[in-house]
């Protein structure tokens, strides 16, 4: 059986995806929360 470039690339992509799926995912200790302001005209958020 002769391997084509496309079949080798597909096999490599599947191997990389499998490695990422198999590795454990660690969450951060504390979540970060951001405030997105619609406008700066609100008096509550004075700078």
N, C-alpha and C positions, 0 to 999 in steps of 0.2 A: 504494500500500500504506500502510495506516494503522498507525502504531506504537502499541502499547499500553504501558501502564506496566510490565506484567510483562515484555514483550519487551525493553524498554530496560534494566530492572534486570538481567535475565539477561545481556544483552550486556555491561553494565558489570562484572558479577561475573566473567564469563569473561575480560574484558580485564585486570582486576586480578590474577586468578589466573595468567594468562599472563605478566604482568609479574614476579610473584614467582618463577615457575618459571624465567624466562629470566635473572634476575639471578644473578651468581655468589655463592656462599656462602663466607665466609672463616672459618676456624676460629681459635680462640684460640691464643695462643702456647704457654701451658702449661695442661694440663687441671687442673681443681680437683677434689680428692677430699675427700669428707666422711665423717665417722665418725658413724654413728647408733648410740647406745648403748641397749641393751635395758633396762638398769637401772644405777643408780649404786652398787649393792652390791659390784661387782667391785673387789677390792683393787688391781688393776693400774692402774686409773684413779683414783688418789686426787687430791683437789683441795686 
